[in-house]
Amino acid sequence: MNNDDLAQALLAAVRAQRFEQTADSLRGGEPVDAPPSIDLAVAVFPRGGAAPVCANVLFSREHPRGLVARFDAATGAVANIAFQADVRDAKGDSHAWLPGADWSRIDFPAWFGQGPRFVAPYPASLLKMMVAVGVGRLVDAGRSDWALPLVYQDQTRAVADWLFDMITVSSNEATSALVAHLHERGAIRREGGREVHNEMHDAFKAAGLPGLMIANTQADGGWGNGAGSGVGQIQMTAWDALRLMWRLDADAPATPELVSPASRDVIRRALDAQKLHHNLSSESLRALPGWVPGIPARFAHKTGNTQNYTSDAGIVHDGELHYLIALTTSLGMRYAPHPEASTTWKVPALGAAIHAWLKANS
């Protein structure tokens, strides 16, 4: 297996799911009116220490058959795609993904890269991995401590406990507590109503991770649309979400550190304790009618879901098979077949198909 083999397998796996036939509750259960956006990346670590095999494929209404990313030899960043940021309307709501949205009339802000454009879907709660790394870097610099009592809205808990809830059950309150902590300790600074300093952005840039952005959060911990952040201000491409996970995987080939081994271990323990298996994996939903299995293996990961978006990224071990996978999509909860599901069953089916192909070809 080489990079091209993997890319072609990912293209085939996505096409086989026929995502363009996904039922949309905003259309009364009729299929989507345009192919959804899907950004999918995988990195496989072959047995015996051979070089990793990596691929990133991207689909949208503008690229329904898919694009294959190329990586810059020096930085590892995607080199052939012009990423554009997601948007929200004057009311603060996502509107690019609503039925009837005319992309020719939407001004998507340029983000980074050159080539055919890809409008990057909001990563939903996958963004919390950037917060985790930002806090880990504070601890490593001696400006915080995992055991430090942190007060937020009359609750006092250790920094590590806030992080554990942010990752394992995707607590928004815990995320706000840690975002406020990043501001309070100077990792993010605002002046005159705008952000003027962001140490996470500096670290991501230095690490060659241009596809990670967490901008315009507030000193009180606000990070959503209502706070002026959220959609369009917080972005993650699948490839750079995967490379962020790579730096948290002690079993993967070494990469330049974003956090110390000690902080990496704290974050990794939270990933291993994940309780929300409902996107690429689906064990949390096994009792639902029509259940479709997903990745059937140990999966240390972080999910994200809103009405319009679904994401998932993490580390998979299955015997000698070891790989990373990351997905961002415009396939949120409005496509779920059941009120307790988080997205279409096609998403876990995609995870299962990729896992099966890797088992057969690694």
Contacts in CASP RR format, 6 or more apart in sequence:
PFRMAT RR
TARGET T0000
AUTHOR 0000-0000-0000
METHOD contacts of the structure
MODEL  1
MNNDDLAQALLAAVRAQRFEQTADSLRGGEPVDAPPSIDLAVAVFPRGGA
APVCANVLFSREHPRGLVARFDAATGAVANIAFQADVRDAKGDSHAWLPG
ADWSRIDFPAWFGQGPRFVAPYPASLLKMMVAVGVGRLVDAGRSDWALPL
VYQDQTRAVADWLFDMITVSSNEATSALVAHLHERGAIRREGGREVHNEM
HDAFKAAGLPGLMIANTQADGGWGNGAGSGVGQIQMTAWDALRLMWRLDA
DAPATPELVSPASRDVIRRALDAQKLHHNLSSESLRALPGWVPGIPARFA
HKTGNTQNYTSDAGIVHDGELHYLIALTTSLGMRYAPHPEASTTWKVPAL
GAAIHAWLKANS
1 44 0 8 1.000
1 46 0 8 1.000
1 53 0 8 1.000
1 361 0 8 1.000
1 362 0 8 1.000
2 53 0 8 1.000
3 53 0 8 1.000
3 54 0 8 1.000
3 55 0 8 1.000
4 55 0 8 1.000
5 53 0 8 1.000
5 361 0 8 1.000
6 42 0 8 1.000
6 44 0 8 1.000
6 53 0 8 1.000
6 54 0 8 1.000
6 55 0 8 1.000
7 55 0 8 1.000
7 56 0 8 1.000
7 57 0 8 1.000
7 68 0 8 1.000
9 55 0 8 1.000
9 354 0 8 1.000
9 357 0 8 1.000
9 361 0 8 1.000
10 40 0 8 1.000
10 42 0 8 1.000
10 55 0 8 1.000
10 57 0 8 1.000
10 354 0 8 1.000
11 57 0 8 1.000
11 65 0 8 1.000
11 66 0 8 1.000
11 68 0 8 1.000
13 350 0 8 1.000
13 351 0 8 1.000
13 353 0 8 1.000
13 354 0 8 1.000
13 357 0 8 1.000
14 38 0 8 1.000
14 40 0 8 1.000
14 57 0 8 1.000
14 59 0 8 1.000
14 66 0 8 1.000
14 350 0 8 1.000
15 65 0 8 1.000
16 353 0 8 1.000
17 346 0 8 1.000
17 349 0 8 1.000
17 350 0 8 1.000
17 353 0 8 1.000
18 346 0 8 1.000
19 32 0 8 1.000
19 35 0 8 1.000
19 36 0 8 1.000
19 38 0 8 1.000
19 59 0 8 1.000
19 331 0 8 1.000
19 344 0 8 1.000
19 346 0 8 1.000
20 31 0 8 1.000
20 32 0 8 1.000
20 35 0 8 1.000
20 36 0 8 1.000
20 64 0 8 1.000
21 31 0 8 1.000
21 32 0 8 1.000
22 31 0 8 1.000
22 32 0 8 1.000
22 36 0 8 1.000
22 331 0 8 1.000
22 335 0 8 1.000
22 344 0 8 1.000
22 346 0 8 1.000
23 29 0 8 1.000
23 30 0 8 1.000
23 31 0 8 1.000
23 335 0 8 1.000
23 337 0 8 1.000
23 344 0 8 1.000
24 30 0 8 1.000
24 31 0 8 1.000
24 32 0 8 1.000
24 33 0 8 1.000
24 99 0 8 1.000
24 334 0 8 1.000
24 335 0 8 1.000
25 334 0 8 1.000
25 335 0 8 1.000
25 336 0 8 1.000
26 98 0 8 1.000
26 99 0 8 1.000
26 334 0 8 1.000
27 33 0 8 1.000
27 99 0 8 1.000
32 99 0 8 1.000
32 335 0 8 1.000
33 99 0 8 1.000
33 100 0 8 1.000
34 61 0 8 1.000
34 100 0 8 1.000
34 101 0 8 1.000
35 59 0 8 1.000
35 60 0 8 1.000
35 61 0 8 1.000
35 64 0 8 1.000
36 59 0 8 1.000
36 60 0 8 1.000
36 61 0 8 1.000
36 97 0 8 1.000
36 329 0 8 1.000
36 330 0 8 1.000
36 331 0 8 1.000
37 58 0 8 1.000
37 59 0 8 1.000
37 60 0 8 1.000
37 61 0 8 1.000
37 97 0 8 1.000
37 118 0 8 1.000
37 119 0 8 1.000
37 120 0 8 1.000
37 121 0 8 1.000
37 329 0 8 1.000
37 330 0 8 1.000
38 58 0 8 1.000
38 59 0 8 1.000
38 60 0 8 1.000
38 327 0 8 1.000
38 328 0 8 1.000
38 329 0 8 1.000
38 330 0 8 1.000
38 331 0 8 1.000
39 56 0 8 1.000
39 58 0 8 1.000
39 118 0 8 1.000
39 120 0 8 1.000
39 121 0 8 1.000
39 237 0 8 1.000
39 238 0 8 1.000
39 239 0 8 1.000
39 327 0 8 1.000
39 328 0 8 1.000
39 329 0 8 1.000
40 56 0 8 1.000
40 57 0 8 1.000
40 58 0 8 1.000
40 238 0 8 1.000
40 325 0 8 1.000
40 326 0 8 1.000
40 327 0 8 1.000
40 350 0 8 1.000
41 54 0 8 1.000
41 55 0 8 1.000
41 56 0 8 1.000
41 57 0 8 1.000
41 69 0 8 1.000
41 237 0 8 1.000
41 238 0 8 1.000
41 239 0 8 1.000
41 241 0 8 1.000
41 242 0 8 1.000
41 324 0 8 1.000
41 325 0 8 1.000
41 326 0 8 1.000
41 327 0 8 1.000
42 54 0 8 1.000
42 55 0 8 1.000
42 56 0 8 1.000
42 242 0 8 1.000
42 323 0 8 1.000
42 324 0 8 1.000
42 325 0 8 1.000
42 326 0 8 1.000
42 354 0 8 1.000
42 358 0 8 1.000
43 52 0 8 1.000
43 53 0 8 1.000
43 54 0 8 1.000
43 242 0 8 1.000
43 246 0 8 1.000
43 252 0 8 1.000
43 323 0 8 1.000
43 324 0 8 1.000
44 52 0 8 1.000
44 53 0 8 1.000
44 54 0 8 1.000
44 321 0 8 1.000
44 322 0 8 1.000
44 323 0 8 1.000
44 358 0 8 1.000
44 362 0 8 1.000
45 52 0 8 1.000
45 251 0 8 1.000
45 252 0 8 1.000
45 253 0 8 1.000
45 322 0 8 1.000
45 323 0 8 1.000
46 52 0 8 1.000
46 53 0 8 1.000
46 362 0 8 1.000
47 320 0 8 1.000
47 362 0 8 1.000
49 253 0 8 1.000
52 252 0 8 1.000
52 253 0 8 1.000
54 71 0 8 1.000
55 68 0 8 1.000
55 69 0 8 1.000
56 68 0 8 1.000
56 69 0 8 1.000
56 71 0 8 1.000
56 78 0 8 1.000
56 238 0 8 1.000
56 239 0 8 1.000
56 242 0 8 1.000
57 66 0 8 1.000
57 67 0 8 1.000
57 68 0 8 1.000
57 69 0 8 1.000
58 66 0 8 1.000
58 67 0 8 1.000
58 69 0 8 1.000
58 81 0 8 1.000
58 118 0 8 1.000
58 238 0 8 1.000
59 65 0 8 1.000
59 66 0 8 1.000
59 67 0 8 1.000
60 118 0 8 1.000
60 119 0 8 1.000
61 103 0 8 1.000
62 103 0 8 1.000
62 116 0 8 1.000
62 117 0 8 1.000
62 118 0 8 1.000
63 116 0 8 1.000
63 118 0 8 1.000
67 81 0 8 1.000
67 116 0 8 1.000
67 118 0 8 1.000
69 78 0 8 1.000
69 79 0 8 1.000
69 80 0 8 1.000
69 81 0 8 1.000
69 239 0 8 1.000
70 78 0 8 1.000
70 79 0 8 1.000
70 80 0 8 1.000
71 77 0 8 1.000
71 78 0 8 1.000
71 79 0 8 1.000
71 239 0 8 1.000
72 78 0 8 1.000
72 79 0 8 1.000
75 208 0 8 1.000
76 208 0 8 1.000
76 243 0 8 1.000
77 208 0 8 1.000
77 209 0 8 1.000
77 210 0 8 1.000
77 211 0 8 1.000
77 239 0 8 1.000
77 240 0 8 1.000
78 113 0 8 1.000
78 237 0 8 1.000
78 239 0 8 1.000
79 113 0 8 1.000
79 114 0 8 1.000
80 114 0 8 1.000
80 115 0 8 1.000
80 116 0 8 1.000
81 113 0 8 1.000
81 114 0 8 1.000
81 115 0 8 1.000
81 116 0 8 1.000
81 117 0 8 1.000
81 118 0 8 1.000
82 110 0 8 1.000
82 112 0 8 1.000
82 113 0 8 1.000
82 114 0 8 1.000
82 115 0 8 1.000
82 116 0 8 1.000
82 117 0 8 1.000
82 118 0 8 1.000
83 111 0 8 1.000
83 112 0 8 1.000
83 113 0 8 1.000
83 117 0 8 1.000
83 118 0 8 1.000
83 120 0 8 1.000
83 211 0 8 1.000
83 235 0 8 1.000
83 237 0 8 1.000
84 108 0 8 1.000
84 109 0 8 1.000
84 110 0 8 1.000
84 111 0 8 1.000
84 117 0 8 1.000
84 118 0 8 1.000
84 119 0 8 1.000
84 120 0 8 1.000
85 108 0 8 1.000
85 109 0 8 1.000
85 110 0 8 1.000
85 111 0 8 1.000
85 119 0 8 1.000
85 120 0 8 1.000
85 213 0 8 1.000
85 232 0 8 1.000
85 235 0 8 1.000
86 94 0 8 1.000
86 96 0 8 1.000
86 108 0 8 1.000
86 119 0 8 1.000
86 120 0 8 1.000
86 121 0 8 1.000
86 122 0 8 1.000
86 231 0 8 1.000
86 232 0 8 1.000
86 235 0 8 1.000
87 94 0 8 1.000
87 95 0 8 1.000
87 96 0 8 1.000
87 106 0 8 1.000
87 107 0 8 1.000
87 108 0 8 1.000
87 109 0 8 1.000
87 231 0 8 1.000
87 232 0 8 1.000
88 94 0 8 1.000
88 95 0 8 1.000
88 225 0 8 1.000
88 230 0 8 1.000
88 231 0 8 1.000
88 232 0 8 1.000
89 95 0 8 1.000
92 225 0 8 1.000
92 226 0 8 1.000
92 231 0 8 1.000
93 225 0 8 1.000
94 122 0 8 1.000
94 225 0 8 1.000
94 231 0 8 1.000
94 307 0 8 1.000
94 308 0 8 1.000
94 309 0 8 1.000
95 101 0 8 1.000
95 106 0 8 1.000
96 103 0 8 1.000
96 106 0 8 1.000
96 108 0 8 1.000
96 119 0 8 1.000
97 121 0 8 1.000
97 308 0 8 1.000
97 309 0 8 1.000
97 330 0 8 1.000
103 119 0 8 1.000
108 117 0 8 1.000
108 119 0 8 1.000
109 232 0 8 1.000
111 120 0 8 1.000
111 211 0 8 1.000
111 213 0 8 1.000
111 235 0 8 1.000
112 210 0 8 1.000
112 211 0 8 1.000
113 210 0 8 1.000
120 211 0 8 1.000
120 235 0 8 1.000
120 236 0 8 1.000
120 237 0 8 1.000
120 328 0 8 1.000
121 308 0 8 1.000
121 309 0 8 1.000
121 311 0 8 1.000
121 328 0 8 1.000
121 329 0 8 1.000
121 330 0 8 1.000
122 230 0 8 1.000
122 231 0 8 1.000
122 232 0 8 1.000
122 234 0 8 1.000
122 235 0 8 1.000
122 306 0 8 1.000
122 308 0 8 1.000
122 309 0 8 1.000
123 234 0 8 1.000
123 235 0 8 1.000
123 236 0 8 1.000
123 241 0 8 1.000
123 304 0 8 1.000
123 309 0 8 1.000
123 311 0 8 1.000
123 328 0 8 1.000
124 304 0 8 1.000
124 305 0 8 1.000
124 306 0 8 1.000
124 309 0 8 1.000
124 310 0 8 1.000
124 311 0 8 1.000
124 332 0 8 1.000
125 170 0 8 1.000
125 172 0 8 1.000
125 175 0 8 1.000
125 302 0 8 1.000
125 303 0 8 1.000
125 304 0 8 1.000
125 305 0 8 1.000
125 311 0 8 1.000
126 236 0 8 1.000
126 241 0 8 1.000
126 302 0 8 1.000
126 303 0 8 1.000
126 304 0 8 1.000
126 311 0 8 1.000
126 312 0 8 1.000
126 313 0 8 1.000
126 328 0 8 1.000
127 214 0 8 1.000
127 223 0 8 1.000
127 230 0 8 1.000
127 234 0 8 1.000
127 236 0 8 1.000
128 166 0 8 1.000
128 167 0 8 1.000
128 170 0 8 1.000
128 175 0 8 1.000
128 302 0 8 1.000
129 167 0 8 1.000
129 236 0 8 1.000
129 241 0 8 1.000
129 244 0 8 1.000
129 245 0 8 1.000
129 302 0 8 1.000
129 313 0 8 1.000
130 200 0 8 1.000
130 204 0 8 1.000
130 212 0 8 1.000
130 214 0 8 1.000
130 234 0 8 1.000
130 236 0 8 1.000
130 244 0 8 1.000
131 166 0 8 1.000
131 175 0 8 1.000
131 178 0 8 1.000
131 179 0 8 1.000
131 182 0 8 1.000
131 214 0 8 1.000
132 163 0 8 1.000
132 166 0 8 1.000
132 167 0 8 1.000
132 178 0 8 1.000
132 267 0 8 1.000
132 270 0 8 1.000
133 200 0 8 1.000
133 203 0 8 1.000
133 244 0 8 1.000
133 247 0 8 1.000
133 258 0 8 1.000
133 259 0 8 1.000
133 267 0 8 1.000
134 182 0 8 1.000
134 187 0 8 1.000
134 199 0 8 1.000
134 200 0 8 1.000
134 203 0 8 1.000
134 259 0 8 1.000
135 144 0 8 1.000
135 159 0 8 1.000
135 163 0 8 1.000
135 178 0 8 1.000
135 181 0 8 1.000
135 182 0 8 1.000
136 144 0 8 1.000
136 259 0 8 1.000
136 260 0 8 1.000
136 263 0 8 1.000
136 266 0 8 1.000
136 267 0 8 1.000
137 187 0 8 1.000
137 199 0 8 1.000
137 200 0 8 1.000
137 203 0 8 1.000
137 258 0 8 1.000
137 259 0 8 1.000
137 263 0 8 1.000
138 144 0 8 1.000
138 181 0 8 1.000
138 182 0 8 1.000
138 185 0 8 1.000
138 187 0 8 1.000
139 145 0 8 1.000
139 146 0 8 1.000
139 159 0 8 1.000
139 260 0 8 1.000
139 263 0 8 1.000
140 259 0 8 1.000
140 260 0 8 1.000
140 262 0 8 1.000
140 263 0 8 1.000
143 185 0 8 1.000
143 186 0 8 1.000
143 187 0 8 1.000
144 159 0 8 1.000
144 181 0 8 1.000
144 185 0 8 1.000
145 159 0 8 1.000
146 158 0 8 1.000
146 159 0 8 1.000
146 160 0 8 1.000
146 163 0 8 1.000
146 263 0 8 1.000
146 266 0 8 1.000
147 158 0 8 1.000
147 159 0 8 1.000
147 160 0 8 1.000
148 158 0 8 1.000
148 159 0 8 1.000
149 156 0 8 1.000
149 157 0 8 1.000
149 158 0 8 1.000
150 156 0 8 1.000
150 157 0 8 1.000
150 158 0 8 1.000
150 159 0 8 1.000
150 162 0 8 1.000
150 177 0 8 1.000
150 178 0 8 1.000
150 181 0 8 1.000
152 162 0 8 1.000
152 173 0 8 1.000
152 176 0 8 1.000
152 177 0 8 1.000
152 180 0 8 1.000
153 173 0 8 1.000
153 177 0 8 1.000
155 177 0 8 1.000
157 177 0 8 1.000
159 178 0 8 1.000
159 181 0 8 1.000
160 266 0 8 1.000
162 171 0 8 1.000
162 174 0 8 1.000
162 177 0 8 1.000
162 178 0 8 1.000
163 174 0 8 1.000
163 178 0 8 1.000
163 266 0 8 1.000
163 267 0 8 1.000
163 270 0 8 1.000
164 269 0 8 1.000
164 270 0 8 1.000
164 273 0 8 1.000
165 171 0 8 1.000
165 173 0 8 1.000
165 174 0 8 1.000
166 174 0 8 1.000
166 175 0 8 1.000
166 178 0 8 1.000
166 270 0 8 1.000
167 267 0 8 1.000
167 270 0 8 1.000
167 271 0 8 1.000
167 273 0 8 1.000
167 274 0 8 1.000
167 302 0 8 1.000
168 270 0 8 1.000
168 273 0 8 1.000
168 274 0 8 1.000
168 275 0 8 1.000
168 276 0 8 1.000
169 275 0 8 1.000
169 276 0 8 1.000
170 276 0 8 1.000
170 302 0 8 1.000
170 303 0 8 1.000
170 304 0 8 1.000
175 223 0 8 1.000
176 220 0 8 1.000
176 221 0 8 1.000
176 222 0 8 1.000
176 223 0 8 1.000
177 221 0 8 1.000
179 188 0 8 1.000
179 217 0 8 1.000
179 218 0 8 1.000
179 221 0 8 1.000
179 222 0 8 1.000
179 223 0 8 1.000
180 219 0 8 1.000
180 220 0 8 1.000
180 221 0 8 1.000
180 222 0 8 1.000
182 188 0 8 1.000
182 200 0 8 1.000
182 217 0 8 1.000
183 189 0 8 1.000
183 190 0 8 1.000
183 217 0 8 1.000
183 218 0 8 1.000
183 219 0 8 1.000
183 221 0 8 1.000
184 219 0 8 1.000
186 197 0 8 1.000
186 199 0 8 1.000
187 198 0 8 1.000
187 199 0 8 1.000
187 200 0 8 1.000
188 195 0 8 1.000
188 197 0 8 1.000
188 198 0 8 1.000
188 199 0 8 1.000
188 200 0 8 1.000
188 217 0 8 1.000
189 195 0 8 1.000
189 196 0 8 1.000
189 197 0 8 1.000
189 198 0 8 1.000
190 196 0 8 1.000
190 218 0 8 1.000
190 219 0 8 1.000
194 216 0 8 1.000
195 215 0 8 1.000
195 216 0 8 1.000
195 217 0 8 1.000
198 214 0 8 1.000
198 215 0 8 1.000
200 212 0 8 1.000
200 214 0 8 1.000
201 213 0 8 1.000
201 214 0 8 1.000
201 215 0 8 1.000
203 258 0 8 1.000
204 210 0 8 1.000
204 211 0 8 1.000
204 212 0 8 1.000
204 213 0 8 1.000
204 240 0 8 1.000
207 243 0 8 1.000
207 247 0 8 1.000
207 256 0 8 1.000
207 258 0 8 1.000
209 240 0 8 1.000
209 243 0 8 1.000
209 244 0 8 1.000
210 240 0 8 1.000
211 235 0 8 1.000
211 236 0 8 1.000
211 237 0 8 1.000
211 239 0 8 1.000
211 240 0 8 1.000
212 235 0 8 1.000
212 236 0 8 1.000
212 237 0 8 1.000
212 240 0 8 1.000
212 241 0 8 1.000
212 244 0 8 1.000
213 233 0 8 1.000
213 234 0 8 1.000
213 235 0 8 1.000
213 236 0 8 1.000
214 223 0 8 1.000
214 229 0 8 1.000
214 233 0 8 1.000
214 234 0 8 1.000
215 229 0 8 1.000
215 233 0 8 1.000
215 234 0 8 1.000
216 227 0 8 1.000
216 228 0 8 1.000
216 229 0 8 1.000
216 230 0 8 1.000
216 233 0 8 1.000
217 223 0 8 1.000
217 227 0 8 1.000
217 229 0 8 1.000
218 227 0 8 1.000
218 228 0 8 1.000
218 229 0 8 1.000
221 227 0 8 1.000
222 229 0 8 1.000
223 229 0 8 1.000
223 230 0 8 1.000
223 234 0 8 1.000
224 230 0 8 1.000
224 231 0 8 1.000
224 234 0 8 1.000
225 231 0 8 1.000
236 244 0 8 1.000
236 311 0 8 1.000
236 328 0 8 1.000
237 328 0 8 1.000
238 313 0 8 1.000
238 326 0 8 1.000
238 327 0 8 1.000
238 328 0 8 1.000
239 326 0 8 1.000
241 311 0 8 1.000
241 313 0 8 1.000
241 326 0 8 1.000
241 328 0 8 1.000
242 313 0 8 1.000
242 314 0 8 1.000
242 324 0 8 1.000
242 325 0 8 1.000
242 326 0 8 1.000
243 255 0 8 1.000
244 258 0 8 1.000
244 313 0 8 1.000
245 313 0 8 1.000
245 314 0 8 1.000
245 315 0 8 1.000
245 324 0 8 1.000
245 326 0 8 1.000
246 252 0 8 1.000
246 255 0 8 1.000
246 324 0 8 1.000
247 255 0 8 1.000
247 256 0 8 1.000
247 257 0 8 1.000
247 258 0 8 1.000
247 259 0 8 1.000
247 264 0 8 1.000
248 259 0 8 1.000
248 264 0 8 1.000
248 267 0 8 1.000
248 268 0 8 1.000
248 271 0 8 1.000
248 315 0 8 1.000
249 268 0 8 1.000
249 315 0 8 1.000
249 324 0 8 1.000
250 261 0 8 1.000
250 264 0 8 1.000
250 265 0 8 1.000
250 268 0 8 1.000
251 315 0 8 1.000
251 317 0 8 1.000
251 322 0 8 1.000
252 315 0 8 1.000
252 322 0 8 1.000
252 324 0 8 1.000
257 264 0 8 1.000
259 267 0 8 1.000
268 300 0 8 1.000
271 300 0 8 1.000
271 301 0 8 1.000
271 302 0 8 1.000
271 314 0 8 1.000
271 315 0 8 1.000
272 300 0 8 1.000
274 299 0 8 1.000
274 300 0 8 1.000
274 301 0 8 1.000
274 302 0 8 1.000
274 303 0 8 1.000
275 284 0 8 1.000
276 284 0 8 1.000
276 303 0 8 1.000
277 283 0 8 1.000
277 284 0 8 1.000
277 285 0 8 1.000
277 299 0 8 1.000
277 303 0 8 1.000
278 284 0 8 1.000
278 285 0 8 1.000
278 303 0 8 1.000
278 305 0 8 1.000
278 341 0 8 1.000
278 342 0 8 1.000
278 343 0 8 1.000
278 348 0 8 1.000
279 303 0 8 1.000
279 304 0 8 1.000
279 305 0 8 1.000
279 310 0 8 1.000
279 311 0 8 1.000
279 312 0 8 1.000
279 327 0 8 1.000
279 342 0 8 1.000
279 343 0 8 1.000
279 347 0 8 1.000
279 348 0 8 1.000
280 294 0 8 1.000
280 295 0 8 1.000
280 299 0 8 1.000
280 301 0 8 1.000
280 312 0 8 1.000
280 325 0 8 1.000
280 327 0 8 1.000
280 347 0 8 1.000
280 348 0 8 1.000
280 350 0 8 1.000
280 351 0 8 1.000
281 294 0 8 1.000
281 295 0 8 1.000
281 296 0 8 1.000
281 299 0 8 1.000
281 301 0 8 1.000
281 312 0 8 1.000
281 348 0 8 1.000
281 351 0 8 1.000
282 291 0 8 1.000
282 292 0 8 1.000
282 293 0 8 1.000
282 294 0 8 1.000
282 345 0 8 1.000
282 348 0 8 1.000
285 291 0 8 1.000
285 338 0 8 1.000
285 340 0 8 1.000
285 341 0 8 1.000
285 342 0 8 1.000
285 348 0 8 1.000
288 338 0 8 1.000
288 340 0 8 1.000
288 341 0 8 1.000
289 338 0 8 1.000
290 337 0 8 1.000
290 345 0 8 1.000
291 345 0 8 1.000
292 345 0 8 1.000
292 348 0 8 1.000
292 349 0 8 1.000
292 352 0 8 1.000
293 348 0 8 1.000
293 352 0 8 1.000
294 348 0 8 1.000
294 349 0 8 1.000
294 351 0 8 1.000
294 352 0 8 1.000
294 355 0 8 1.000
295 316 0 8 1.000
295 325 0 8 1.000
295 348 0 8 1.000
295 351 0 8 1.000
295 352 0 8 1.000
295 354 0 8 1.000
295 355 0 8 1.000
296 318 0 8 1.000
296 352 0 8 1.000
296 355 0 8 1.000
297 316 0 8 1.000
297 317 0 8 1.000
297 318 0 8 1.000
297 319 0 8 1.000
297 321 0 8 1.000
297 355 0 8 1.000
298 316 0 8 1.000
298 317 0 8 1.000
298 318 0 8 1.000
299 314 0 8 1.000
299 315 0 8 1.000
299 316 0 8 1.000
300 314 0 8 1.000
300 315 0 8 1.000
301 312 0 8 1.000
301 313 0 8 1.000
301 314 0 8 1.000
301 315 0 8 1.000
302 312 0 8 1.000
302 313 0 8 1.000
302 314 0 8 1.000
303 310 0 8 1.000
303 311 0 8 1.000
303 312 0 8 1.000
303 342 0 8 1.000
304 310 0 8 1.000
304 311 0 8 1.000
304 312 0 8 1.000
304 342 0 8 1.000
305 311 0 8 1.000
305 332 0 8 1.000
305 333 0 8 1.000
305 342 0 8 1.000
305 343 0 8 1.000
306 332 0 8 1.000
306 333 0 8 1.000
307 332 0 8 1.000
307 333 0 8 1.000
307 334 0 8 1.000
308 330 0 8 1.000
308 332 0 8 1.000
308 334 0 8 1.000
309 328 0 8 1.000
309 329 0 8 1.000
309 330 0 8 1.000
309 331 0 8 1.000
309 332 0 8 1.000
310 327 0 8 1.000
310 328 0 8 1.000
310 329 0 8 1.000
310 331 0 8 1.000
310 332 0 8 1.000
310 333 0 8 1.000
310 342 0 8 1.000
310 343 0 8 1.000
310 347 0 8 1.000
311 326 0 8 1.000
311 327 0 8 1.000
311 328 0 8 1.000
311 329 0 8 1.000
312 325 0 8 1.000
312 326 0 8 1.000
312 327 0 8 1.000
312 347 0 8 1.000
313 324 0 8 1.000
313 325 0 8 1.000
313 326 0 8 1.000
313 327 0 8 1.000
314 324 0 8 1.000
314 325 0 8 1.000
314 326 0 8 1.000
315 322 0 8 1.000
315 324 0 8 1.000
316 322 0 8 1.000
316 323 0 8 1.000
316 324 0 8 1.000
316 325 0 8 1.000
316 355 0 8 1.000
318 355 0 8 1.000
318 359 0 8 1.000
320 362 0 8 1.000
321 358 0 8 1.000
321 359 0 8 1.000
321 362 0 8 1.000
323 358 0 8 1.000
325 351 0 8 1.000
325 354 0 8 1.000
327 347 0 8 1.000
327 350 0 8 1.000
329 343 0 8 1.000
329 347 0 8 1.000
331 343 0 8 1.000
331 344 0 8 1.000
331 346 0 8 1.000
331 347 0 8 1.000
332 342 0 8 1.000
332 343 0 8 1.000
333 341 0 8 1.000
333 342 0 8 1.000
333 343 0 8 1.000
335 343 0 8 1.000
335 344 0 8 1.000
336 342 0 8 1.000
336 343 0 8 1.000
336 344 0 8 1.000
337 344 0 8 1.000
337 345 0 8 1.000
END
